[in-house]
Amino acid sequence: MQEKRTKLPIFNGLQKNALSVFLLAALVLFSSAATWAQSSKIKTVVIDAGHGGHDPGCHGAQNNEKEVCLSMALKLGALIKERYPDIKIIYTRSTDVFVELAERANIANRNNADLFICIHANAGSTTAYGSETYVLGLHRTDAQQKVAERENASIALEDDKGAKYRSYDLTPDGIIALQFQLAVFHRQSIMFAEMIQKEFKRIGRYDRGVKQAGFLVLYKTTMPSVLIETAFLPNPTEEKLIGTAEGQQKMAQSMFQAFVNYKNATEGKTVVGGTTIQNNTDTKPTETSPPKPVEIPKEIVKEQGLVFKVQIETSNKAISTKSGHFKGLEIFEYQDNTLFKYCAGSFPNDLQGAKNYKNELIQLGFTNAFVVAFLDGERISIEKALKLAEKN
């Protein structure tokens, strides 16, 4: 006998009468907005390190997803706690244990969390690269669906083999209905996801964008929630980033800065280019000071393979890479005879991505920006780089 599926109350309205759906959606949106306005101050953040225990997640040559995710989660929580000691930080796991997907959401709901941050590493080919952030929604490509299916596959390792999720309506109609119910939270999730991607891009990560898919871990959360695919662990260059303590700190720092921007935006402050303008009398230096920069380990800067960057400065004297002249960009320095040269961005085997970034940097004020190429950390000509790119 086919099991009867439990539908959300609003889903019945979708089937009965389209007009009633929109009236109800408007009412829910209004009431949710009022609730959000009254409780927009962030008091509790739940940080979820993906996988764990007998569920290792995806693999690199030396690292498991469960390990790198836990490290980044703990680093992010420590950064938030250091800047905002009054915020309660809750981890769905702080050690190498298995936690069911539904329980991760339950932890956030039981603690009335104001934000749910789920940290993962991506699977794919050894040449796939970049960062992307997901919110609950309808997948628009097969690739997005596959990411969700991979992360959802953890339910096969649960005691009931995923039986509890049969009531989750992940059909397009079901997800649309849920988005109606949680409209304000959905918009806040997208806003936070966009801020995360912006900060990743600021440190030279390839921006794969904000996406939507049917993640079970996000389905039951009743607060703004995101799932971050930080990097592709099977890619050796990407593994060097999230597989080292320095790289994990770098990624956590970016997620933290996005959190600062999100917190300021939701609490009545205006975010401008990674800094904040206060709209109230709270002028604590800690609110507006940028986070302490993290030194990039040599092995991350010396990327293997063909990498395109954007050169923005040449000088006969060394310039600090932390100089305000570089406007907060993550800078790579190399020396060519007696000249010091400075680049931003990192685009493995992606000339077009570097060109697009060059145009953004020109708009930012670096009018002399141009694309350069490196092979195993050494500068090569664009002509040679193009020939290598064609072979790949």
C-alpha positions as CSV (number, residue, x, y, z in Angstrom):
1,M,0.0,0.0,0.0
2,Q,1.4,3.4,-0.9
3,E,2.3,5.6,2.0
4,K,0.2,8.7,2.4
5,R,2.4,11.8,2.2
6,T,2.0,14.6,4.8
7,K,1.6,17.9,3.1
8,L,2.2,21.4,4.5
9,P,-1.1,23.2,5.3
10,I,-0.5,25.8,2.7
11,F,0.1,23.1,0.0
12,N,-3.6,22.1,0.3
13,G,-4.5,25.7,-0.6
14,L,-2.3,25.6,-3.6
15,Q,-4.4,22.7,-4.9
16,K,-7.8,24.2,-4.1
17,N,-7.7,27.8,-5.1
18,A,-4.9,30.0,-6.5
19,L,-6.4,33.2,-5.1
20,S,-6.5,31.9,-1.6
21,V,-2.8,30.9,-1.9
22,F,-1.8,34.4,-2.7
23,L,-3.9,35.9,0.0
24,L,-2.5,33.5,2.5
25,A,1.0,34.0,1.3
26,A,0.6,37.8,1.7
27,L,-0.7,37.2,5.2
28,V,2.2,34.9,6.1
29,L,4.6,37.3,4.6
30,F,3.2,40.2,6.6
31,S,3.2,38.4,9.9
32,S,6.7,36.9,9.2
33,A,8.1,40.3,8.4
34,A,6.6,41.7,11.6
35,T,8.2,38.9,13.6
36,W,11.5,39.4,11.9
37,A,11.5,43.2,12.6
38,Q,10.9,42.5,16.3
39,S,13.6,39.9,16.6
40,S,16.2,40.9,14.0
41,K,19.1,41.1,16.6
42,I,21.2,38.0,16.2
43,K,21.5,36.2,19.5
44,T,22.1,32.5,18.5
45,V,24.0,31.0,15.6
46,V,24.1,27.3,14.8
47,I,27.1,26.1,12.8
48,D,26.8,22.7,11.1
49,A,29.9,20.9,10.0
50,G,28.8,18.5,7.3
51,H,29.0,14.7,7.6
52,G,31.0,13.1,10.5
53,G,31.6,9.8,12.2
54,H,31.0,6.9,9.8
55,D,30.0,9.4,7.1
56,P,33.3,10.8,5.7
57,G,31.7,12.8,2.9
58,C,33.9,13.3,-0.2
59,H,37.6,12.7,-0.4
60,G,40.8,14.5,-1.5
61,A,44.2,12.8,-1.7
62,Q,44.8,13.3,2.0
63,N,41.7,14.8,3.5
64,N,38.0,13.9,4.2
65,E,35.2,16.3,3.9
66,K,34.1,15.6,7.5
67,E,37.5,16.7,8.8
68,V,38.0,19.9,6.9
69,C,34.4,21.0,7.5
70,L,34.7,20.5,11.2
71,S,37.9,22.5,11.3
72,M,36.3,25.4,9.3
73,A,33.2,25.3,11.5
74,L,35.1,25.6,14.7
75,K,37.3,28.4,13.4
76,L,34.2,30.3,12.2
77,G,32.6,29.9,15.6
78,A,35.7,31.1,17.4
79,L,35.9,34.2,15.2
80,I,32.3,35.1,15.9
81,K,32.6,34.5,19.6
82,E,35.8,36.6,19.8
83,R,34.1,39.6,18.2
84,Y,30.7,39.1,19.7
85,P,31.0,37.3,23.1
86,D,27.2,37.8,23.7
87,I,26.2,35.7,20.7
88,K,25.5,32.1,21.6
89,I,27.4,29.7,19.3
90,I,26.1,26.2,19.0
91,Y,27.7,23.4,16.9
92,T,25.7,20.5,15.6
93,R,28.9,18.6,16.2
94,S,32.2,19.7,17.7
95,T,33.9,16.3,17.3
96,D,34.0,13.5,14.8
97,V,30.5,12.0,15.4
98,F,27.6,11.2,13.1
99,V,24.5,13.5,13.4
100,E,21.4,12.8,11.3
101,L,20.3,15.5,8.9
102,A,17.0,16.0,10.6
103,E,18.6,16.4,14.0
104,R,20.9,19.1,12.7
105,A,17.9,21.2,11.8
106,N,16.2,20.2,15.0
107,I,19.2,21.5,17.0
108,A,18.8,24.9,15.3
109,N,15.0,25.0,15.9
110,R,15.2,23.9,19.5
111,N,17.6,26.6,20.3
112,N,15.6,29.3,18.4
113,A,18.6,30.1,16.3
114,D,18.7,33.3,14.3
115,L,21.0,31.8,11.6
116,F,22.0,28.3,10.5
117,I,25.3,27.9,8.6
118,C,26.0,24.5,7.1
119,I,29.6,24.0,5.9
120,H,30.6,21.4,3.3
121,A,33.2,20.6,0.7
122,N,32.2,19.9,-2.9
123,A,32.8,16.7,-4.9
124,G,33.6,16.7,-8.6
125,S,36.4,16.2,-11.1
126,T,40.0,16.9,-10.2
127,T,39.8,20.1,-12.3
128,A,36.5,21.5,-10.8
129,Y,37.1,24.6,-8.7
130,G,35.4,27.5,-6.9
131,S,32.9,28.2,-4.1
132,E,29.1,28.2,-4.2
133,T,26.4,28.8,-1.5
134,Y,23.0,27.2,-1.5
135,V,19.6,28.0,-0.1
136,L,16.6,25.8,0.0
137,G,14.8,26.0,-3.3
138,L,14.2,24.4,-6.8
139,H,17.3,23.3,-8.6
140,R,17.7,24.8,-12.0
141,T,20.4,22.6,-13.4
142,D,21.3,18.9,-13.2
143,A,24.6,19.9,-11.5
144,Q,22.7,21.6,-8.7
145,Q,20.4,18.6,-8.3
146,K,23.5,16.3,-8.1
147,V,25.0,18.4,-5.3
148,A,21.8,18.1,-3.3
149,E,21.5,14.4,-4.0
150,R,25.1,13.8,-2.8
151,E,24.6,15.7,0.4
152,N,21.2,14.1,1.0
153,A,22.7,10.6,0.5
154,S,23.8,10.7,4.2
155,I,20.3,9.5,5.1
156,A,21.2,6.0,3.9
157,L,23.7,5.8,6.9
158,E,21.0,6.6,9.4
159,D,19.4,3.9,11.6
160,D,16.0,4.0,9.8
161,K,17.7,4.4,6.3
162,G,15.9,7.7,5.7
163,A,12.3,6.6,6.5
164,K,11.6,9.8,8.5
165,Y,12.1,11.9,5.4
166,R,9.2,10.4,3.5
167,S,7.0,13.2,4.7
168,Y,9.3,15.8,3.3
169,D,7.6,17.2,0.2
170,L,10.5,18.0,-2.1
171,T,8.4,18.3,-5.2
172,P,8.4,21.7,-7.0
173,D,4.9,22.5,-5.5
174,G,6.0,21.4,-2.1
175,I,9.1,23.6,-2.0
176,I,7.2,26.6,-3.5
177,A,4.7,26.2,-0.7
178,L,7.4,26.1,1.9
179,Q,9.0,29.2,0.4
180,F,5.7,31.0,0.8
181,Q,5.5,30.0,4.4
182,L,9.1,31.1,5.1
183,A,9.3,34.0,2.6
184,V,11.2,36.4,4.9
185,F,13.7,33.8,6.0
186,H,14.2,32.8,2.4
187,R,15.0,36.3,1.3
188,Q,17.4,36.7,4.3
189,S,19.0,33.4,3.4
190,I,19.7,34.6,-0.2
191,M,21.1,37.9,1.2
192,F,23.5,36.1,3.5
193,A,24.5,33.7,0.7
194,E,25.3,36.6,-1.6
195,M,27.4,38.2,1.1
196,I,29.3,34.9,1.6
197,Q,30.0,34.7,-2.1
198,K,31.1,38.3,-2.3
199,E,33.7,37.7,0.5
200,F,35.0,34.5,-1.2
201,K,35.4,36.5,-4.4
202,R,37.3,39.2,-2.5
203,I,40.0,36.7,-1.5
204,G,40.3,35.5,-5.1
205,R,38.0,32.5,-5.0
206,Y,36.2,31.7,-8.2
207,D,32.5,32.7,-7.7
208,R,30.2,29.8,-8.7
209,G,27.2,31.9,-7.4
210,V,24.2,31.6,-5.1
211,K,22.1,28.6,-6.0
212,Q,19.0,26.7,-4.8
213,A,18.4,23.0,-4.4
214,G,16.4,20.6,-2.2
215,F,18.7,20.0,0.7
216,L,17.1,17.9,3.5
217,V,19.3,19.5,6.1
218,L,17.7,22.9,5.3
219,Y,14.1,21.7,4.8
220,K,13.0,21.9,8.4
221,T,14.9,24.9,9.6
222,T,12.8,27.9,10.6
223,M,15.4,30.7,10.3
224,P,17.7,32.0,7.6
225,S,19.8,29.0,6.5
226,V,22.6,28.4,4.0
227,L,24.7,25.5,2.9
228,I,28.2,26.5,1.8
229,E,30.2,24.3,-0.6
230,T,33.6,25.8,0.2
231,A,35.9,24.2,-2.4
232,F,36.3,21.0,-4.5
233,L,38.2,18.6,-2.3
234,P,39.2,16.2,-5.2
235,N,41.0,19.1,-6.9
236,P,44.6,19.0,-5.6
237,T,44.9,22.9,-5.7
238,E,41.6,23.3,-3.9
239,E,42.6,20.6,-1.4
240,K,45.7,22.6,-0.6
241,L,43.4,25.4,0.5
242,I,40.8,23.7,2.7
243,G,43.2,20.9,3.7
244,T,45.6,23.2,5.6
245,A,45.0,25.0,8.8
246,E,46.0,28.3,7.2
247,G,43.6,27.8,4.3
248,Q,40.8,26.8,6.6
249,Q,41.4,30.0,8.6
250,K,41.3,32.0,5.4
251,M,37.9,30.5,4.4
252,A,36.5,30.9,7.9
253,Q,37.7,34.5,7.9
254,S,35.7,35.2,4.7
255,M,32.6,33.5,6.2
256,F,33.0,35.6,9.3
257,Q,33.3,38.8,7.4
258,A,30.1,37.9,5.6
259,F,28.5,37.2,8.9
260,V,29.6,40.7,10.2
261,N,28.1,42.3,7.1
262,Y,24.8,40.3,7.5
263,K,24.6,41.1,11.2
264,N,25.0,44.8,10.5
265,A,22.5,44.8,7.7
266,T,19.8,43.0,9.7
267,E,20.4,45.1,12.8
268,G,20.0,48.5,11.0
269,K,23.4,49.2,9.7
270,T,24.5,49.8,6.1
271,V,27.1,47.6,4.5
272,V,29.4,49.2,2.0
273,G,32.2,47.2,0.3
274,G,32.9,44.9,3.2
275,T,32.9,47.7,5.8
276,T,29.9,49.2,7.7
277,I,28.3,52.5,8.2
278,Q,26.5,52.8,11.5
279,N,22.9,54.0,11.4
280,N,22.7,54.3,15.2
281,T,24.8,55.5,18.1
282,D,26.8,52.3,18.4
283,T,30.2,53.3,17.3
284,K,32.4,50.6,18.8
285,P,35.6,50.2,16.8
286,T,35.2,46.4,16.8
287,E,32.0,46.7,14.8
288,T,33.7,48.6,11.9
289,S,37.3,47.3,12.0
290,P,38.0,44.7,9.3
291,P,38.9,41.3,10.6
292,K,42.6,40.6,11.2
293,P,44.1,39.4,7.9
294,V,45.3,35.9,7.7
295,E,48.7,35.2,6.1
296,I,48.4,33.0,3.0
297,P,50.7,29.9,3.2
298,K,53.4,29.7,0.5
299,E,52.0,26.4,-0.8
300,I,48.6,28.1,-1.5
301,V,50.2,31.1,-3.3
302,K,52.4,28.8,-5.4
303,E,49.5,27.1,-7.1
304,Q,50.1,24.1,-9.3
305,G,49.1,24.0,-12.9
306,L,48.0,26.9,-15.1
307,V,46.6,29.8,-13.2
308,F,45.5,33.2,-14.5
309,K,45.6,36.3,-12.3
310,V,45.1,40.0,-12.8
311,Q,48.1,42.3,-12.3
312,I,47.1,45.6,-10.9
313,E,50.4,47.3,-9.8
314,T,54.1,47.5,-10.6
315,S,56.6,49.2,-8.4
316,N,60.4,49.6,-8.0
317,K,59.9,49.4,-4.2
318,A,58.1,46.7,-2.2
319,I,54.5,47.6,-1.1
320,S,52.8,45.9,1.8
321,T,50.1,43.5,0.5
322,K,48.0,44.8,3.4
323,S,48.4,48.4,2.2
324,G,45.1,50.4,1.9
325,H,46.2,51.1,-1.7
326,F,44.9,47.6,-2.6
327,K,41.5,48.3,-1.1
328,G,41.2,45.1,0.9
329,L,42.0,42.7,-2.0
330,E,43.9,39.5,-1.3
331,I,47.2,40.3,-3.1
332,F,49.8,38.0,-4.6
333,E,53.3,39.6,-4.9
334,Y,56.1,38.4,-7.3
335,Q,59.4,39.9,-8.3
336,D,60.6,40.4,-11.9
337,N,64.2,41.5,-11.8
338,T,64.2,44.7,-9.8
339,L,60.5,45.3,-10.1
340,F,57.8,44.3,-7.6
341,K,54.5,43.2,-9.2
342,Y,51.1,42.7,-7.5
343,C,48.2,40.6,-8.6
344,A,44.7,39.8,-7.4
345,G,42.4,36.8,-8.0
346,S,43.2,33.2,-8.9
347,F,41.6,31.5,-11.9
348,P,42.9,28.0,-12.6
349,N,42.8,27.3,-16.3
350,D,40.1,30.0,-16.7
351,L,41.1,32.9,-18.9
352,Q,37.6,34.2,-19.3
353,G,37.1,34.3,-15.5
354,A,40.3,36.4,-15.2
355,K,39.1,38.7,-17.9
356,N,35.8,39.3,-16.2
357,Y,37.6,40.0,-12.9
358,K,40.0,42.4,-14.7
359,N,36.9,44.4,-15.8
360,E,35.6,44.5,-12.2
361,L,39.0,45.7,-10.9
362,I,39.1,48.4,-13.6
363,Q,35.7,49.7,-12.3
364,L,37.2,49.5,-8.8
365,G,39.8,52.0,-9.8
366,F,42.7,49.8,-11.0
367,T,42.7,51.2,-14.5
368,N,45.9,49.6,-15.6
369,A,44.8,46.1,-14.7
370,F,45.7,43.3,-17.1
371,V,45.6,39.4,-17.1
372,V,48.8,37.5,-16.5
373,A,49.5,33.7,-16.4
374,F,51.5,31.4,-14.1
375,L,52.5,27.8,-14.5
376,D,53.3,26.0,-11.3
377,G,53.8,29.4,-9.6
378,E,56.1,30.8,-12.3
379,R,55.1,33.6,-14.6
380,I,54.7,32.6,-18.3
381,S,53.6,34.5,-21.4
382,I,49.9,34.7,-22.3
383,E,50.7,33.1,-25.6
384,K,52.1,30.0,-23.9
385,A,49.2,30.0,-21.5
386,L,46.7,30.0,-24.3
387,K,48.4,27.0,-25.9
388,L,48.3,25.1,-22.6
389,A,44.7,26.1,-22.1
390,E,43.8,24.7,-25.5
391,K,45.3,21.4,-24.7
392,N,43.3,21.2,-21.5
